[in-house]
């Protein structure tokens, strides 16, 4: 379970940039995601890269919201997903 998700995209090449930011609701949610996705390889992507799950420098919904409010992406059509009830 999560309340924040952002997958940056390259609009020119119509592809993601190879990383994402996710804020999980509990440490257990983060651990379950890490156990499932760390080392995962996306079939059909044409890449041999494996997913690496690492903690972000910014932690928590409020801190992510504050950090992203200062960025250009918040003034574009590619905004991050925030759970319902969050004003962006």
C-alpha atoms as one frame of an Amber mdcrd trajectory, in Angstrom:
protein
   0.000   0.000   0.000   1.287   3.467  -0.864   0.145   7.075  -0.878   2.660
   8.561  -3.305   3.972   7.276  -6.639   6.024   9.020  -9.302   7.532   7.368
 -12.397   9.394  10.023 -14.407   8.970   9.781 -18.172  10.936  10.994 -21.147
   8.248  12.629 -23.276  10.423  12.641 -26.385  11.054   8.889 -26.333   7.763
   8.022 -24.593   9.509   5.823 -22.045  10.186   5.931 -18.326  13.583   7.034
 -17.061  14.245   3.795 -15.223  13.439   4.826 -11.672  10.439   5.663  -9.513
   9.590   7.186  -6.152   7.064   5.366  -3.949   6.032   6.259  -0.401   4.661
   3.205   1.391   2.142   3.461   4.219   4.076   1.202   6.589   7.585  -0.260
   6.857   5.975  -3.662   6.282   4.515  -2.467   2.955   7.972  -1.253   1.916
   9.598  -4.534   2.972   7.027  -6.608   1.042   7.583  -4.517  -2.096  11.353
  -4.789  -1.737  11.192  -8.570  -1.282   9.076  -8.915  -4.428  10.747  -6.367
  -6.701  14.441  -6.225  -5.755  16.245  -8.026  -8.577  13.081  -8.272 -10.716
  13.588  -8.150 -14.486  10.794  -6.746 -16.644  10.149  -9.141 -19.507   9.461
  -7.587 -22.868  11.278  -4.365 -22.013  14.277  -5.082 -24.207  16.579  -4.434
 -21.247  18.703  -6.807 -19.192  18.673  -4.472 -16.184  17.245  -5.660 -12.875
  15.191  -3.610 -10.444  17.083  -2.304  -7.395  15.010  -1.129  -4.426  16.717
   1.490  -2.236  15.388   3.949   0.368  14.975   7.514  -0.885  16.511  10.569
   0.751  13.017  12.060   1.167  10.701  10.006   3.358   6.971  10.435   4.092
   3.990  11.784   2.167   4.255  15.305   3.588   7.960  15.564   2.794   7.474
  14.188  -0.738   4.653  16.647  -1.359   6.810  19.534  -0.140   9.778  18.420
  -2.262   7.751  17.960  -5.446   5.783  21.212  -5.066   9.015  23.045  -5.864
   9.583  21.192  -9.143   8.563  21.810 -12.732   6.785  18.448 -12.892   4.048
  19.776 -10.582   3.251  22.433 -13.178   2.963  19.865 -15.962   0.564  17.107
 -16.978   2.967  14.477 -15.557   2.260  15.045 -11.861   2.996  12.321  -9.304
   0.122  10.280  -7.916  -0.959  11.273  -4.417  -3.615   9.428  -2.442  -7.079
  10.944  -2.264  -7.480  13.941  -0.014  -4.059  15.427  -0.778  -4.084  18.932
  -2.228  -1.392  19.438  -4.886
